[in-house]
């Protein structure tokens, strides 16, 4: 394979050259390197990944990776989770550190701590359950308070665990995912409450029904929240007999109109199942469009896969093949700067992640 000294600046490359250069560097770095990528990455990046998955699969796989360098193609919080679960001495690199997650920024760690202090001041044992789409700082607060992390794939299991552990659960930051899981567990709407907050904590706590078992942080995924119930009705009108499925980060009013809902992995399996069991059928999927387009191409000719509506994550899109090449070049040159996580936060944040992996039996 080519050595990094043969690689000119990225601007000199056509896309084909970039693809070839990434492949050459992968070969040169060999088993020193593992490229991991989330399903919402674009095809050009996914083509180079050694491991692809949703948040849960990727978290499970990190402890088993022996490579010296893990290059994580995804958003910032995923890189932080990988760095937490990596072995001592392993370096985790993000091709685009500026790829953040709007939802993860909706729950500042300091504000979450303040709200937990207010909620527990009444003497209730509140178990925080944080969606994995959160910052390291928030995961640390959750870990300190005896809580855990969850993903869309295991949110139902983890919510049941949290409800059994204390007097109430604070689910953050995704109110839609929390409500969708509560419905699956048979927890009525009058036993849930979406908190009213400002920058200082709870607004007029005495006027809020804080004694309810499920308290929800008022955040959401702006990309999934764009998808509306009317789009499900429109899809059924346009494609009679179609199956409609969506990600549980979508609003409950939409999920009610779907045939099924589940994590990214569930949606992938559903497309494969339909292509196998009901060739010629139409599957309409409500989630990030990169994944839907990939599934449409994968099952072309057997099953028609359509997007429920436009849903592109601008942050996932910041990771490009050219940035992946730049990262691999820096690793080969020994100039790459790995992701560093604040040492004081690592212990409690890791506890919140490992609790999830333990409860879900790895």
C-alpha positions as CSV (number, residue, x, y, z in Angstrom):
1,X,0.0,0.0,0.0
2,X,1.0,3.6,-0.5
3,X,2.8,5.4,2.4
4,X,1.4,8.7,3.7
5,X,4.3,10.6,2.0
6,X,2.8,9.7,-1.4
7,X,-0.5,11.2,-0.5
8,X,-0.9,14.8,-1.8
9,X,-3.3,17.3,-0.2
10,X,-6.9,16.3,-0.2
11,X,-7.7,19.1,-2.6
12,X,-5.6,17.3,-5.3
13,X,-8.0,14.3,-5.2
14,X,-11.0,13.5,-7.1
15,X,-13.5,11.4,-5.1
16,X,-12.1,8.2,-6.7
17,X,-8.6,9.1,-5.5
18,X,-9.9,9.8,-2.0
19,X,-11.5,6.4,-1.9
20,X,-8.3,4.7,-3.1
21,X,-6.2,6.7,-0.7
22,X,-8.4,5.7,2.3
23,X,-8.2,2.0,1.2
24,X,-4.4,2.3,0.9
25,X,-4.0,3.8,4.4
26,X,-6.4,1.2,5.9
27,X,-4.2,-1.5,4.4
28,X,-1.0,0.2,5.6
29,X,-2.3,0.6,9.2
30,X,-3.7,-2.9,9.2
31,X,-4.8,-4.3,12.6
32,X,-3.6,-1.1,14.3
33,X,-6.8,0.5,13.0
34,X,-10.6,-0.1,13.4
35,X,-13.1,2.2,11.7
36,X,-16.5,2.3,13.3
37,X,-19.5,4.0,11.8
38,X,-23.1,4.8,12.7
39,X,-25.9,3.7,10.2
40,X,-26.7,7.4,9.6
41,X,-23.4,8.1,7.9
42,X,-23.3,8.5,4.2
43,X,-22.5,5.6,1.9
44,X,-19.0,6.8,1.0
45,X,-18.0,6.7,4.7
46,X,-19.9,3.5,5.5
47,X,-18.0,1.7,2.7
48,X,-14.8,2.0,4.7
49,X,-16.2,1.0,8.1
50,X,-15.0,-2.3,9.7
51,X,-18.0,-2.1,12.1
52,X,-21.4,-0.4,11.5
53,X,-24.3,-0.3,13.9
54,X,-26.7,1.8,15.9
55,X,-25.6,3.3,19.3
56,X,-26.2,0.1,21.2
57,X,-24.3,-2.2,18.8
58,X,-21.4,0.2,18.6
59,X,-21.2,0.5,22.4
60,X,-21.3,-3.3,22.8
61,X,-18.5,-3.7,20.2
62,X,-16.0,-1.2,21.5
63,X,-14.7,-3.3,24.5
64,X,-13.9,-6.1,22.0
65,X,-11.8,-4.0,19.7
66,X,-8.1,-4.6,20.1
67,X,-6.8,-2.0,17.5
68,X,-4.6,0.8,18.8
69,X,-6.7,3.4,16.9
70,X,-10.5,3.5,16.8
71,X,-11.8,6.0,14.2
72,X,-15.4,6.7,15.1
73,X,-17.6,8.0,12.2
74,X,-20.5,9.5,14.0
75,X,-21.4,12.5,16.2
76,X,-19.5,13.7,19.2
77,X,-21.3,11.9,22.1
78,X,-20.8,8.6,20.3
79,X,-17.0,9.3,20.2
80,X,-17.1,10.1,23.9
81,X,-18.9,6.8,24.7
82,X,-16.3,4.9,22.6
83,X,-13.5,6.7,24.6
84,X,-15.1,5.7,27.9
85,X,-15.4,2.0,26.9
86,X,-12.0,1.8,25.1
87,X,-9.1,0.0,26.7
88,X,-6.3,1.9,28.4
89,X,-3.9,3.2,25.7
90,X,-6.4,3.0,22.9
91,X,-6.9,6.2,21.0
92,X,-10.3,7.2,19.7
93,X,-10.4,9.7,16.8
94,X,-13.3,11.7,15.4
95,X,-13.0,12.7,11.7
96,X,-15.2,15.7,12.6
97,X,-15.2,16.8,16.2
98,X,-17.7,19.5,15.3
99,X,-20.4,17.0,14.5
100,X,-22.6,17.4,17.5
101,X,-26.1,16.3,18.3
102,X,-28.8,18.9,18.8
103,X,-30.6,16.7,21.2
104,X,-27.6,16.0,23.4
105,X,-27.2,19.8,23.8
106,X,-30.8,20.1,25.2
107,X,-29.7,18.8,28.6
108,X,-26.8,20.7,30.1
109,X,-25.2,18.6,32.9
110,X,-25.4,21.5,35.4
111,X,-29.1,22.1,34.8
112,X,-29.8,18.3,35.1
113,X,-28.0,18.2,38.4
114,X,-30.0,21.2,39.7
115,X,-33.3,19.5,38.7
116,X,-32.3,16.2,40.3
117,X,-31.4,18.1,43.5
118,X,-34.9,19.8,43.4
119,X,-36.7,16.4,42.8
120,X,-34.8,14.5,45.5
121,X,-35.1,17.3,48.1
122,X,-38.7,15.9,48.7
123,X,-37.2,12.6,49.9
124,X,-38.2,10.7,46.8
125,X,-35.6,8.3,45.2
126,X,-35.5,9.5,41.6
127,X,-33.6,7.3,39.2
128,X,-32.3,9.3,36.2
129,X,-32.3,7.4,32.8
130,X,-30.4,9.2,30.1
131,X,-30.7,8.4,26.5
132,X,-27.3,7.7,25.0
133,X,-27.6,10.9,22.9
134,X,-26.2,13.0,25.8
135,X,-22.9,14.6,26.8
136,X,-20.3,12.9,28.9
137,X,-21.0,15.5,31.7
138,X,-24.7,14.4,31.8
139,X,-23.8,10.7,31.8
140,X,-21.6,11.4,34.8
141,X,-24.4,13.1,36.7
142,X,-26.7,10.2,35.9
143,X,-24.0,7.7,37.1
144,X,-23.6,9.6,40.4
145,X,-27.3,9.5,41.0
146,X,-27.4,5.7,40.5
147,X,-29.0,5.9,37.1
148,X,-28.1,4.4,33.7
149,X,-28.0,5.1,30.0
150,X,-30.3,3.6,27.4
151,X,-30.5,3.4,23.6
152,X,-33.6,3.3,21.4
153,X,-33.1,-0.5,21.1
154,X,-33.2,-1.1,24.9
155,X,-35.1,1.9,26.2
156,X,-38.2,-0.2,27.1
157,X,-36.0,-2.7,29.2
158,X,-34.1,0.1,30.8
159,X,-37.2,2.1,31.7
160,X,-38.7,-0.9,33.4
161,X,-35.4,-1.4,35.3
162,X,-35.4,2.3,36.4
163,X,-39.1,2.3,37.4
164,X,-38.4,-0.8,39.6
165,X,-35.4,0.8,41.3
166,X,-36.9,3.9,42.8
167,X,-39.9,6.1,43.5
168,X,-39.8,7.7,40.2
169,X,-37.7,8.1,37.0
170,X,-36.4,11.2,35.3
171,X,-36.1,10.3,31.6
172,X,-33.9,12.7,29.6
173,X,-33.6,14.3,27.2
174,X,-36.0,12.8,24.7
175,X,-39.7,13.3,25.7
176,X,-40.9,11.5,22.6
177,X,-38.9,8.3,23.2
178,X,-39.8,8.4,26.9
179,X,-43.6,8.6,26.1
180,X,-43.4,5.9,23.4
181,X,-41.7,3.5,25.9
182,X,-44.1,4.4,28.7
183,X,-47.0,3.4,26.4
184,X,-45.3,0.1,25.7
185,X,-45.1,-0.5,29.4
186,X,-48.7,0.4,29.9
187,X,-47.9,3.6,31.9
188,X,-50.9,5.9,31.4
189,X,-50.4,9.6,30.4
190,X,-51.7,10.7,33.8
191,X,-48.8,8.9,35.4
192,X,-46.3,10.9,33.3
193,X,-45.3,14.6,33.3
194,X,-43.1,16.7,30.9
195,X,-41.2,19.0,33.2
196,X,-41.5,22.8,32.8
197,X,-38.0,24.2,33.1
198,X,-35.9,27.3,32.7
199,X,-32.2,27.9,32.9
200,X,-32.3,27.7,36.7
201,X,-34.3,24.5,37.1
202,X,-38.0,23.7,37.7
203,X,-40.5,26.5,37.1
204,X,-42.9,26.7,40.0
205,X,-42.3,23.2,41.2
206,X,-45.2,23.3,43.6
207,X,-47.6,23.7,40.6
208,X,-46.2,20.7,38.8
209,X,-47.3,17.0,39.4
210,X,-43.8,15.9,40.4
211,X,-45.2,12.9,42.3
212,X,-45.9,11.0,39.1
213,X,-43.7,8.0,38.4
214,X,-42.3,9.2,35.0
215,X,-40.9,12.7,34.7
216,X,-39.7,13.7,31.2
217,X,-37.1,16.2,30.2
218,X,-38.6,18.5,27.5
219,X,-36.0,17.6,24.8
220,X,-36.3,15.8,21.5
221,X,-34.5,14.9,18.2
222,X,-35.3,17.8,15.9
223,X,-34.8,15.6,12.9
224,X,-37.2,12.8,13.9
225,X,-39.7,15.4,15.4
226,X,-40.1,16.9,12.0
227,X,-42.0,13.8,10.8
228,X,-45.8,14.2,11.3
229,X,-48.7,11.9,11.7
230,X,-50.3,13.3,8.5
231,X,-47.3,11.9,6.5
232,X,-48.2,8.3,7.6
233,X,-51.8,8.9,6.4
234,X,-50.5,10.3,3.1
235,X,-48.1,7.3,2.6
236,X,-51.0,4.9,3.1
237,X,-53.2,6.8,0.6
238,X,-50.4,6.9,-2.0
239,X,-49.3,3.3,-1.5
240,X,-52.3,1.2,-0.5
241,X,-51.3,-1.8,1.6
242,X,-47.8,-0.4,2.5
243,X,-46.2,-1.1,5.9
244,X,-45.2,2.0,7.8
245,X,-42.5,1.9,10.5
246,X,-40.6,4.6,12.3
247,X,-37.9,5.3,14.9
248,X,-39.3,5.8,18.5
249,X,-37.7,9.3,18.6
250,X,-40.7,10.4,16.5
251,X,-43.6,12.0,18.2
252,X,-46.1,9.6,19.8
253,X,-49.0,10.8,17.5
254,X,-47.0,9.5,14.5
255,X,-45.9,6.2,16.2
256,X,-49.7,5.5,16.9
257,X,-50.3,5.6,13.2
258,X,-47.4,3.2,12.3
259,X,-47.5,-0.6,12.1
260,X,-44.4,-0.8,14.2
261,X,-41.6,1.3,15.7
262,X,-38.1,0.5,16.7
263,X,-34.4,1.3,16.8
264,X,-32.2,1.7,13.7
265,X,-31.3,-2.0,13.9
266,X,-35.0,-3.0,14.0
267,X,-35.7,-0.9,10.9
268,X,-32.9,-2.6,9.0
269,X,-34.1,-6.0,10.0
270,X,-37.7,-5.1,9.1
271,X,-36.7,-4.1,5.6
272,X,-34.8,-7.4,5.2
273,X,-37.7,-9.4,6.6
274,X,-40.2,-7.8,4.2
275,X,-37.9,-8.3,1.2
276,X,-37.7,-12.0,2.1
277,X,-41.3,-12.7,3.2
278,X,-43.3,-10.3,1.1
279,X,-41.5,-9.5,-2.1
280,X,-43.1,-6.7,-4.1
281,X,-44.4,-5.0,-1.0
282,X,-43.8,-1.4,0.0
283,X,-42.2,-0.3,3.3
284,X,-42.3,3.3,4.3
285,X,-39.7,4.2,7.0
286,X,-39.6,7.3,9.2
287,X,-36.0,7.9,10.1
288,X,-32.8,9.5,8.9
289,X,-32.7,9.5,5.1
290,X,-29.2,8.1,4.6
291,X,-30.3,4.9,6.2
292,X,-33.6,4.7,4.2
293,X,-31.8,5.3,0.9
294,X,-29.2,2.6,1.7
295,X,-32.0,0.1,2.5
296,X,-33.9,1.1,-0.7
297,X,-30.7,0.3,-2.7
298,X,-30.1,-2.9,-0.8
299,X,-33.5,-4.4,-1.4
300,X,-34.2,-2.9,-4.9
301,X,-36.2,-5.3,-7.1
302,X,-37.5,-7.2,-4.1
303,X,-39.1,-4.7,-1.8
304,X,-39.8,-1.0,-2.3
305,X,-38.4,1.1,0.5
306,X,-39.6,4.7,0.7
307,X,-38.9,7.5,3.1
308,X,-41.8,8.8,5.2
309,X,-40.4,12.4,4.9
310,X,-37.3,14.4,4.6
311,X,-35.1,13.8,7.6
312,X,-31.4,14.5,7.2
313,X,-29.2,14.9,10.2
314,X,-26.9,17.9,9.4
315,X,-24.4,16.8,12.1
316,X,-24.0,13.2,10.8
317,X,-23.5,14.7,7.4
318,X,-20.4,16.7,8.6
319,X,-18.4,13.4,8.6
320,X,-17.1,13.0,5.0
321,X,-14.8,10.6,3.2
322,X,-12.3,13.4,2.8
323,X,-12.2,14.1,6.6
324,X,-11.8,10.3,7.1
325,X,-8.8,10.4,4.8
326,X,-7.3,13.4,6.7
327,X,-7.7,11.5,10.0
328,X,-6.1,8.3,8.7
329,X,-3.2,10.4,7.2
330,X,-2.6,12.0,10.6
331,X,-2.7,8.6,12.3
332,X,-0.1,7.3,9.8
333,X,2.1,10.4,10.3
334,X,1.8,10.1,14.1
335,X,0.2,13.6,14.3
336,X,-3.4,12.7,15.0
337,X,-4.9,14.2,18.2
338,X,-7.2,11.6,19.8
339,X,-10.3,12.6,21.7
340,X,-9.6,13.3,25.3
341,X,-12.3,13.0,28.0
342,X,-12.3,14.7,31.3
343,X,-10.8,12.3,33.8
344,X,-13.0,13.3,36.7
345,X,-16.1,12.5,34.7
346,X,-15.0,9.1,33.4
347,X,-15.8,7.0,36.5
348,X,-19.4,8.0,37.0
349,X,-20.1,8.3,33.3
350,X,-18.7,4.8,32.7
351,X,-20.9,3.5,35.5
352,X,-24.0,4.8,33.7
353,X,-22.9,3.0,30.5
354,X,-21.8,-0.2,32.1
355,X,-25.1,-0.4,34.1
356,X,-26.9,-0.5,30.8
357,X,-24.7,-3.2,29.3
358,X,-25.1,-5.3,32.5
359,X,-28.9,-4.9,32.7
360,X,-29.2,-5.8,29.0
361,X,-26.9,-8.8,29.4
362,X,-24.3,-7.4,27.1
